[in-house]
Amino acid sequence: MKKILLAAGFICAAFTAVLAQELKTPAPSSTQTVKQDFGLGNVEVSYSRPNVKGRKIFGDLVPYGKVWRTGANGATVITFSDDVNIGGTAVKAGKYGLLTIPDAAEWTVIITKQTDVTNPNNYKQDQDVVRVKVKPEQLSSPVETFFINFQGVKSNAMEVVMGWDKTSIRFPVTTDIDTKITGQIKSLMSNDNRPYYGAAMYYMENGKDLNQALAWFDKAAELDPDAYYVQYQRANCLAKLGKKAEAIAAANKSIELAKKAKNDDYVTLNEKLLATLK
């Protein structure tokens, strides 16, 4: 009988151990990866998101004047697929650690070669790639869960924004796409299949040579006479050049082609353009 009870005890203990091994609970601070298309590539941030939980955050839980891993649990990592510029400093494409030094009046944002700093004692300043001073902003409503995201995203500039409790900071990131795109245009224009429309749009939208843009729009219209969108953008280009009569003619041509293609959106766009040319 004792042997049976002993065996049963072992079975229960083993079963309990198996259950314990299978127990899974949420992490105290959830992890998140945010990714933003930017320039000709993207920027990605991986970090953990702690909660306030009624605590005093900056100046207490997160001390002033000390390196902070900028999140919880593991290190916060930022990855640039292309070269960028932060605070006037060129940063090569690659993976970096994102650290901060909070303070009441001013924060220091650090981009470092170290991607594993979870303890301030492991931080080495000689591994810094960029140091940027930023002013903290007071939020109108407290934020329970720490966040990092991207705002004001343009083709060549944006801001990385982070906030927690009643404080938010942001720092700018820029990238040089003009040199790359104009280089691509120059190279592709030597091929048989030339990107006339795309090149013309880039020139027109970025304040470059409008006469060159018009010449490319003309080529694009020759290659695809039924392209109502080409005629519409050609009309925009002519308007920018001050060639009002030609712009009106191009817009009317675009309306004719758009109606034939049953595209009401471009009919409306052209009508709005024509209204500005009266």
Residue frames relative to the residue before (quaternion, step in Angstrom):
aa qw qx qy qz dx dy dz
M 1.0000 0.0000 0.0000 0.0000 0.00 0.00 0.00
K 0.6364 0.5280 -0.3176 0.4640 3.56 1.03 -0.86
K 0.6411 0.5285 -0.3257 0.4513 3.57 1.04 -0.83
I 0.6404 0.5275 -0.3211 0.4567 3.57 1.04 -0.82
L 0.6637 0.5001 -0.2968 0.4705 3.57 0.96 -0.92
L 0.6361 0.5302 -0.3205 0.4599 3.58 1.03 -0.83
A 0.6562 0.5088 -0.3023 0.4682 3.57 0.96 -0.90
A 0.6465 0.5196 -0.3150 0.4614 3.55 1.00 -0.86
G 0.6281 0.5411 -0.3254 0.4547 3.56 1.08 -0.76
F 0.6468 0.5153 -0.3097 0.4692 3.56 1.00 -0.84
I 0.6428 0.5264 -0.3164 0.4577 3.57 1.02 -0.86
C 0.6590 0.5070 -0.3020 0.4663 3.59 0.94 -0.89
A 0.6531 0.5119 -0.3130 0.4621 3.55 0.97 -0.88
A 0.6546 0.5095 -0.3103 0.4644 3.56 0.97 -0.87
F 0.6536 0.5184 -0.3087 0.4569 3.58 0.98 -0.90
T 0.6401 0.5230 -0.3096 0.4700 3.57 1.04 -0.85
A 0.6455 0.5234 -0.3174 0.4568 3.59 1.00 -0.84
V 0.6375 0.5245 -0.3224 0.4632 3.57 1.03 -0.83
L 0.6524 0.5116 -0.3128 0.4635 3.58 0.95 -0.87
A 0.6445 0.5275 -0.3149 0.4551 3.55 1.02 -0.86
Q 0.6580 0.5167 -0.3080 0.4530 3.57 1.00 -0.81
E 0.7075 0.4659 -0.2600 0.4635 3.57 1.10 -0.69
L 0.4946 0.6742 -0.4295 0.3409 3.61 1.22 -0.27
K 0.0090 0.7942 -0.6057 0.0478 3.54 -0.84 1.04
T 0.0353 -0.7992 0.5998 -0.0156 3.55 -0.83 1.02
P 0.6161 -0.5546 0.3918 0.3991 3.62 -1.16 0.44
A 0.5355 -0.5984 0.4831 0.3489 3.56 -1.15 0.59
P 0.5851 -0.5961 0.4085 0.3681 3.63 -1.00 0.71
S 0.7693 0.1323 -0.0767 0.6203 3.56 1.13 -0.72
S 0.3589 -0.7617 0.4982 0.2070 3.58 -0.49 1.18
T 0.3792 -0.7094 0.5461 0.2341 3.55 -1.16 0.61
Q 0.0394 -0.7909 0.6105 0.0108 3.54 -1.20 0.55
T 0.1277 -0.7431 0.6496 0.0975 3.52 -1.21 0.64
V 0.0792 -0.7879 0.6105 0.0182 3.58 -0.75 1.08
K 0.0826 -0.8078 0.5835 -0.0105 3.54 -0.92 0.96
Q 0.0621 -0.8062 0.5883 -0.0115 3.55 -0.92 0.97
D 0.3961 -0.6647 0.5752 0.2654 3.57 -0.89 0.94
F 0.0847 0.8046 -0.5748 0.1225 3.55 -0.85 1.00
G 0.8128 0.0649 -0.0870 0.5723 3.56 -0.77 1.04
L 0.7300 -0.3331 0.2846 0.5245 3.54 -0.70 -1.10
G 0.7229 0.3605 -0.2334 0.5413 3.58 1.28 0.24
N 0.4517 -0.6633 0.5019 0.3227 3.57 -0.90 -0.94
V 0.2638 -0.7125 0.6239 0.1831 3.52 -1.39 0.26
E 0.0667 -0.8075 0.5861 -0.0064 3.57 -0.92 0.94
V 0.0834 -0.7829 0.6155 0.0362 3.58 -1.01 0.85
S 0.0930 -0.7720 0.6278 0.0356 3.57 -0.93 0.97
Y 0.1729 0.7961 -0.5497 0.1847 3.60 -0.67 1.09
S 0.4186 -0.6669 0.5474 0.2834 3.54 -1.34 0.13
R 0.3129 -0.7923 0.5121 0.1099 3.55 -1.08 0.87
P 0.1356 -0.8094 0.5673 0.0684 3.62 -0.06 1.22
N 0.3637 -0.7092 0.5633 0.2179 3.55 -1.32 0.42
V 0.5994 -0.5773 0.4194 0.3627 3.56 -1.20 0.53
K 0.0157 -0.8494 0.5243 0.0585 3.60 0.88 -0.98
G 0.7168 -0.4808 0.2541 0.4363 3.56 0.95 0.87
R 0.5521 0.6348 -0.3859 0.3786 3.60 1.25 0.05
K 0.4650 -0.5978 0.5502 0.3517 3.53 -1.30 0.27
I 0.2984 -0.8161 0.4739 0.1430 3.58 -0.58 1.13
F 0.8363 0.1873 -0.0998 0.5055 3.59 0.06 -1.25
G 0.7549 0.2724 -0.2690 0.5325 3.50 -0.78 1.12
D 0.7475 0.2811 -0.1855 0.5726 3.58 1.30 0.03
L 0.7777 0.2543 -0.1456 0.5562 3.61 0.14 -1.25
V 0.7328 0.1941 -0.1223 0.6405 3.56 1.10 -0.81
P 0.2901 -0.8101 0.4811 0.1678 3.61 -0.14 1.25
Y 0.4856 -0.6256 0.5212 0.3179 3.55 -1.19 0.57
G 0.8259 0.2956 -0.1994 0.4366 3.53 -1.22 0.60
K 0.6901 0.4341 -0.2864 0.5033 3.60 1.24 0.14
V 0.5895 -0.5812 0.4281 0.3626 3.55 -1.17 0.63
W 0.1096 -0.7818 0.6130 0.0324 3.56 -0.94 0.99
R 0.4786 -0.6868 0.4656 0.2872 3.58 -0.91 0.84
T 0.3871 -0.7663 0.4374 0.2675 3.57 1.39 -0.02
G 0.7472 0.1720 -0.1737 0.6180 3.49 0.81 1.16
A 0.4911 -0.6268 0.4957 0.3466 3.55 -1.19 -0.51
N 0.7937 0.3370 -0.2338 0.4493 3.53 -1.37 0.09
G 0.8484 -0.0425 0.0526 0.5250 3.61 -0.42 -1.19
A 0.6790 -0.4678 0.3741 0.4243 3.53 -1.36 -0.02
T 0.4062 -0.6721 0.5578 0.2687 3.55 -1.20 0.57
V 0.1084 -0.8166 0.5669 -0.0017 3.56 -0.78 1.11
I 0.1061 -0.7760 0.6200 0.0457 3.57 -0.98 0.92
T 0.1221 -0.8097 0.5738 0.0166 3.56 -0.88 1.01
F 0.1417 -0.7716 0.6177 0.0550 3.56 -0.91 1.00
S 0.3248 -0.7618 0.5238 0.1998 3.59 -0.69 1.02
D 0.7576 0.2114 -0.1323 0.6032 3.58 1.29 -0.44
D 0.6470 -0.4859 0.4041 0.4265 3.54 -1.29 0.22
V 0.0422 -0.7884 0.6135 0.0145 3.59 -1.07 0.77
N 0.3136 -0.7057 0.5923 0.2300 3.54 -1.36 -0.05
I 0.0240 -0.7909 0.6110 -0.0242 3.56 -0.86 1.02
G 0.8513 -0.0305 -0.0111 0.5237 3.55 -0.64 1.11
G 0.7080 -0.4584 0.2589 0.4707 3.56 1.09 0.70
T 0.6449 0.4919 -0.3203 0.4894 3.59 1.28 0.05
A 0.4109 -0.7061 0.5239 0.2409 3.56 -0.87 0.97
V 0.0859 -0.7821 0.6169 0.0164 3.57 -0.95 0.95
K 0.3792 -0.7444 0.5091 0.2072 3.56 -0.64 1.13
A 0.6219 -0.5195 0.4237 0.4049 3.56 -1.20 0.50
G 0.4379 0.6869 -0.4948 0.3027 3.58 -0.96 0.82
K 0.5485 -0.5958 0.4847 0.3305 3.53 -1.39 -0.12
Y 0.0125 -0.8140 0.5778 -0.0590 3.56 -0.85 1.06
G 0.4808 -0.6101 0.5336 0.3344 3.52 -1.34 0.27
L 0.2047 -0.7545 0.6109 0.1252 3.58 -1.11 0.72
L 0.0325 0.8025 -0.5884 0.0934 3.56 -0.44 1.29
T 0.1190 -0.7753 0.6113 0.1046 3.56 -1.26 0.29
I 0.1977 -0.7109 0.6528 0.1715 3.51 -1.37 0.34
P 0.2067 -0.8124 0.5337 0.1117 3.61 -0.14 1.25
D 0.0856 0.7545 -0.6506 0.0141 3.54 -1.26 0.50
A 0.6844 -0.5183 0.3184 0.4020 3.55 -1.20 0.44
A 0.8014 0.2922 -0.1338 0.5044 3.59 0.86 -0.94
E 0.8181 0.0609 0.0124 0.5717 3.60 1.13 -0.52
W 0.2031 -0.7612 0.6049 0.1159 3.55 -1.06 0.82
T 0.2481 -0.7171 0.6225 0.1916 3.53 -1.29 0.43
V 0.1863 -0.7603 0.6154 0.0925 3.56 -0.80 1.07
I 0.1100 -0.8135 0.5710 0.0127 3.56 -0.79 1.06
I 0.1231 -0.7220 0.6761 0.0797 3.54 -1.00 0.93
T 0.0115 -0.8408 0.5371 -0.0659 3.56 -0.47 1.23
K 0.5588 -0.5886 0.4657 0.3528 3.55 -1.23 0.46
Q 0.6000 0.5594 -0.3538 0.4493 3.57 1.24 -0.43
T 0.1153 -0.8161 0.5652 0.0348 3.58 -0.70 1.07
D 0.7002 0.4576 -0.2604 0.4822 3.58 1.27 0.23
V 0.3810 0.7374 -0.4838 0.2775 3.60 1.16 0.47
T 0.0485 0.7837 -0.6154 0.0690 3.56 -0.49 1.24
N 0.7265 0.3066 -0.1835 0.5870 3.56 1.31 -0.38
P 0.5134 -0.6699 0.4358 0.3126 3.63 -0.72 0.98
N 0.6150 0.5731 -0.3481 0.4149 3.59 1.10 -0.63
N 0.6710 0.4988 -0.2968 0.4614 3.59 1.22 -0.43
Y 0.5139 0.6599 -0.4043 0.3701 3.57 1.31 -0.18
K 0.1011 -0.7791 0.6180 0.0292 3.57 -1.01 0.93
Q 0.3921 -0.7624 0.4664 0.2180 3.55 -0.44 1.23
D 0.6232 0.5582 -0.3575 0.4150 3.61 1.07 -0.58
Q 0.6253 0.5162 -0.3448 0.4730 3.59 1.29 -0.04
D 0.4012 0.7242 -0.4689 0.3078 3.59 1.29 0.09
V 0.2397 -0.7300 0.6217 0.1520 3.54 -1.17 0.74
V 0.7883 -0.0103 0.0452 0.6135 3.55 1.05 -0.87
R 0.0446 -0.7347 0.6741 0.0615 3.53 -1.26 0.63
V 0.0084 -0.8055 0.5909 -0.0430 3.56 -0.73 1.11
K 0.2939 -0.7409 0.5799 0.1686 3.56 -0.94 0.94
V 0.0208 0.7997 -0.5986 0.0416 3.61 -0.87 0.96
K 0.4297 -0.6863 0.5264 0.2595 3.55 -1.22 0.55
P 0.4027 -0.7090 0.5158 0.2630 3.61 -0.83 0.87
E 0.2610 -0.7467 0.5931 0.1501 3.56 -1.18 0.64
Q 0.3783 -0.7070 0.5499 0.2340 3.56 -1.07 0.76
L 0.3377 -0.7548 0.5319 0.1824 3.56 -0.76 1.07
S 0.5136 -0.6572 0.4567 0.3094 3.57 -1.04 0.78
S 0.7726 0.1457 -0.0852 0.6120 3.57 1.19 -0.61
P 0.4901 -0.6775 0.4518 0.3108 3.61 -0.85 0.86
V 0.2941 -0.7400 0.5850 0.1537 3.55 -1.16 0.76
E 0.3857 -0.7565 0.4838 0.2117 3.58 -0.58 1.15
T 0.8039 0.2444 -0.1024 0.5325 3.58 0.84 -0.98
F 0.4954 -0.6696 0.4723 0.2884 3.57 -0.78 1.05
F 0.0255 -0.8127 0.5821 -0.0055 3.58 -0.97 0.85
I 0.0894 -0.7216 0.6791 0.1007 3.52 -1.38 0.41
N 0.1694 0.7831 -0.5892 0.1041 3.59 -0.86 0.91
F 0.4860 -0.6523 0.5071 0.2848 3.57 -1.33 -0.12
Q 0.0247 -0.8052 0.5922 -0.0159 3.57 -0.92 0.91
G 0.8076 0.2647 -0.2011 0.4870 3.55 -1.29 0.39
V 0.2224 0.8220 -0.4988 0.1618 3.55 1.07 0.76
K 0.0050 -0.7661 0.6412 -0.0435 3.54 -0.77 1.15
S 0.7265 -0.4388 0.2828 0.4468 3.58 -1.24 0.07
N 0.8256 0.1756 -0.0732 0.5312 3.59 1.05 -0.68
A 0.7745 0.2437 -0.1589 0.5617 3.62 1.22 0.17
M 0.1312 0.7635 -0.6275 0.0776 3.55 -1.19 0.63
E 0.3594 -0.7034 0.5593 0.2515 3.56 -1.34 -0.03
V 0.2888 -0.6908 0.6316 0.2012 3.53 -1.15 0.73
V 0.0790 -0.8211 0.5650 -0.0194 3.57 -0.62 1.17
M 0.0094 0.7843 -0.6203 0.0066 3.54 -1.03 0.80
G 0.0398 0.8178 -0.5719 0.0510 3.56 -1.07 0.67
W 0.0636 0.7754 -0.6250 0.0634 3.51 -1.21 0.61
D 0.8172 0.1092 -0.1397 0.5484 3.54 -1.02 0.87
K 0.7797 -0.3092 0.2287 0.4941 3.63 -0.57 -1.07
T 0.6654 0.5083 -0.2809 0.4689 3.59 1.29 0.17
S 0.0188 -0.7785 0.6273 -0.0044 3.54 -1.11 0.81
I 0.0569 -0.7684 0.6346 0.0599 3.57 -1.19 0.58
R 0.0870 -0.7829 0.6130 0.0616 3.55 -1.29 0.32
F 0.0410 -0.7835 0.6180 0.0509 3.55 -1.17 0.54
P 0.4670 -0.7189 0.4493 0.2515 3.58 -1.02 0.84
V 0.0992 -0.7444 0.6573 0.0634 3.51 -1.27 0.65
T 0.0323 -0.7941 0.6070 0.0052 3.58 -0.89 0.93
T 0.1027 -0.7797 0.6131 0.0753 3.55 -1.28 0.31
D 0.3983 -0.7101 0.5325 0.2314 3.56 -1.11 0.71
I 0.0104 -0.8120 0.5834 -0.0153 3.55 -0.26 1.25
D 0.5443 0.6557 -0.3999 0.3375 3.58 1.16 -0.55
T 0.6578 0.5100 -0.3163 0.4551 3.58 0.87 -0.93
K 0.6739 0.5002 -0.2985 0.4545 3.57 0.96 -0.88
I 0.6982 0.4799 -0.2827 0.4498 3.57 0.87 -0.97
T 0.6604 0.4847 -0.3221 0.4746 3.60 0.89 -0.83
G 0.6125 0.5359 -0.3429 0.4692 3.58 1.13 -0.62
Q 0.6367 0.5188 -0.3175 0.4739 3.57 1.04 -0.81
I 0.6488 0.5270 -0.3189 0.4468 3.57 0.92 -0.92
K 0.6568 0.5179 -0.3063 0.4545 3.55 0.90 -0.94
S 0.6800 0.4885 -0.2842 0.4671 3.56 0.96 -0.88
L 0.7138 0.4739 -0.2636 0.4432 3.59 0.86 -0.98
M 0.6122 0.5672 -0.3542 0.4220 3.58 1.14 -0.51
S 0.6174 0.5147 -0.3500 0.4810 3.57 1.28 -0.07
N 0.5840 0.5754 -0.3680 0.4386 3.59 1.29 -0.04
D 0.6356 -0.5237 0.3986 0.4036 3.56 -1.28 0.17
N 0.7424 0.3365 -0.1862 0.5486 3.58 0.99 -0.87
R 0.0294 -0.8588 0.5108 -0.0261 3.56 0.22 1.28
P 0.4080 -0.7426 0.4823 0.2225 3.62 -0.89 0.95
Y 0.0652 -0.8554 0.5127 0.0346 3.57 0.66 1.11
Y 0.6979 0.4827 -0.2909 0.4418 3.59 0.78 -1.01
G 0.6812 0.4921 -0.2940 0.4553 3.60 0.82 -0.96
A 0.6541 0.5065 -0.3084 0.4695 3.57 1.00 -0.84
A 0.6477 0.5187 -0.3176 0.4590 3.57 0.99 -0.85
M 0.6455 0.5188 -0.3189 0.4610 3.58 0.96 -0.86
Y 0.6588 0.5049 -0.3243 0.4537 3.59 0.89 -0.86
Y 0.6607 0.5040 -0.3110 0.4612 3.58 0.90 -0.87
M 0.6876 0.4876 -0.2944 0.4503 3.59 0.88 -0.91
E 0.7308 0.4484 -0.2462 0.4521 3.58 0.88 -0.91
N 0.7538 0.3744 -0.2080 0.4984 3.59 1.18 -0.34
G 0.5941 -0.6495 0.3400 0.3310 3.55 1.16 0.68
K 0.4264 0.6947 -0.4765 0.3295 3.56 1.08 0.64
D 0.8003 -0.3037 0.2113 0.4719 3.57 -1.29 -0.23
L 0.2862 -0.7972 0.5105 0.1482 3.60 -0.30 1.25
N 0.6085 0.5457 -0.3591 0.4505 3.58 1.09 -0.60
Q 0.6396 0.4966 -0.3213 0.4910 3.56 1.06 -0.73
A 0.6214 0.5373 -0.3349 0.4615 3.57 1.03 -0.80
L 0.6577 0.5103 -0.3119 0.4579 3.60 0.92 -0.88
A 0.6316 0.5326 -0.3340 0.4537 3.58 0.98 -0.83
W 0.6733 0.4782 -0.2943 0.4809 3.58 1.03 -0.76
F 0.6073 0.5293 -0.3540 0.4752 3.60 1.08 -0.66
D 0.6251 0.5383 -0.3319 0.4574 3.57 1.02 -0.80
K 0.6555 0.5072 -0.3025 0.4707 3.58 0.98 -0.89
A 0.6491 0.5176 -0.3126 0.4616 3.58 0.97 -0.88
A 0.6541 0.5074 -0.3086 0.4685 3.61 1.03 -0.80
E 0.6188 0.5395 -0.3348 0.4625 3.58 1.07 -0.69
L 0.6887 0.4876 -0.2741 0.4613 3.57 0.98 -0.90
D 0.7939 0.1033 -0.0419 0.5977 3.60 1.10 -0.69
P 0.1770 -0.8476 0.4925 0.0871 3.60 0.28 1.26
D 0.6974 0.4702 -0.2765 0.4649 3.62 1.15 -0.48
A 0.4842 0.6830 -0.4272 0.3415 3.60 1.28 0.00
Y 0.2614 -0.8025 0.5222 0.1220 3.58 -0.11 1.31
Y 0.6357 0.5414 -0.3319 0.4389 3.59 1.09 -0.72
V 0.6085 0.5354 -0.3521 0.4680 3.59 1.13 -0.63
Q 0.6688 0.4944 -0.3029 0.4653 3.58 0.91 -0.90
Y 0.6226 0.5397 -0.3444 0.4499 3.58 1.05 -0.71
Q 0.7021 0.4437 -0.2709 0.4865 3.58 0.84 -0.94
R 0.5817 0.5536 -0.3607 0.4743 3.57 1.16 -0.58
A 0.6369 0.5144 -0.3211 0.4761 3.59 1.03 -0.81
N 0.6244 0.5332 -0.3337 0.4631 3.61 1.00 -0.77
C 0.6638 0.5092 -0.2991 0.4590 3.55 0.94 -0.94
L 0.6476 0.5122 -0.3128 0.4695 3.59 0.96 -0.87
A 0.6333 0.5288 -0.3271 0.4608 3.59 1.04 -0.79
K 0.6545 0.5108 -0.3091 0.4638 3.57 0.96 -0.83
L 0.6783 0.4754 -0.2783 0.4863 3.57 1.13 -0.65
G 0.5175 -0.6612 0.4047 0.3624 3.59 1.28 -0.09
K 0.5077 0.6309 -0.4273 0.4021 3.58 1.26 0.27
K 0.1542 -0.8716 0.4612 0.0623 3.52 0.55 1.32
A 0.6837 0.4950 -0.3009 0.4438 3.59 0.79 -1.00
E 0.6753 0.4824 -0.2935 0.4745 3.57 0.96 -0.87
A 0.6192 0.5401 -0.3406 0.4571 3.58 1.09 -0.70
I 0.6391 0.5199 -0.3210 0.4671 3.61 1.00 -0.83
A 0.6508 0.5182 -0.3127 0.4584 3.57 0.97 -0.87
A 0.6678 0.4981 -0.2989 0.4655 3.58 0.95 -0.88
A 0.6471 0.5161 -0.3212 0.4601 3.59 0.99 -0.79
N 0.6548 0.4997 -0.3091 0.4753 3.59 0.99 -0.81
K 0.6160 0.5281 -0.3363 0.4781 3.57 1.09 -0.71
S 0.6441 0.5208 -0.3142 0.4639 3.58 1.00 -0.84
I 0.6285 0.5283 -0.3318 0.4646 3.60 1.02 -0.79
E 0.6404 0.5334 -0.3152 0.4539 3.56 0.94 -0.91
L 0.6962 0.4659 -0.2653 0.4774 3.59 0.90 -0.98
A 0.6470 0.5252 -0.3169 0.4529 3.60 1.03 -0.81
K 0.6401 0.5106 -0.3250 0.4732 3.60 1.02 -0.77
K 0.6319 0.5314 -0.3197 0.4649 3.55 1.03 -0.81
A 0.7182 0.4138 -0.2308 0.5097 3.57 1.07 -0.80
K 0.3870 -0.7462 0.4498 0.3019 3.60 1.37 -0.04
N 0.4266 0.6649 -0.4862 0.3735 3.54 0.95 0.98
D 0.2212 -0.8258 0.5098 0.0960 3.56 -0.02 1.33
D 0.5724 0.6090 -0.3844 0.3921 3.59 1.11 -0.63
Y 0.7125 0.4388 -0.2642 0.4796 3.58 0.89 -0.89
V 0.5487 0.5647 -0.4058 0.4640 3.58 1.16 -0.39
T 0.6736 0.4989 -0.2831 0.4661 3.56 0.93 -0.96
L 0.6408 0.5310 -0.3251 0.4491 3.59 0.93 -0.87
N 0.6828 0.4847 -0.2860 0.4659 3.56 0.92 -0.89
E 0.6281 0.5319 -0.3373 0.4569 3.58 1.03 -0.73
K 0.6382 0.5142 -0.3180 0.4766 3.57 1.06 -0.76
L 0.6405 0.5135 -0.3210 0.4723 3.58 1.02 -0.80
L 0.6538 0.5187 -0.3152 0.4518 3.58 0.92 -0.90
A 0.6155 0.5633 -0.3450 0.4300 3.59 1.06 -0.72
T 0.6781 0.4806 -0.2922 0.4730 3.58 1.11 -0.61
L 0.6802 0.5045 -0.2732 0.4562 3.56 1.26 -0.37
K 0.4882 0.6738 -0.4277 0.3533 3.60 1.27 0.01
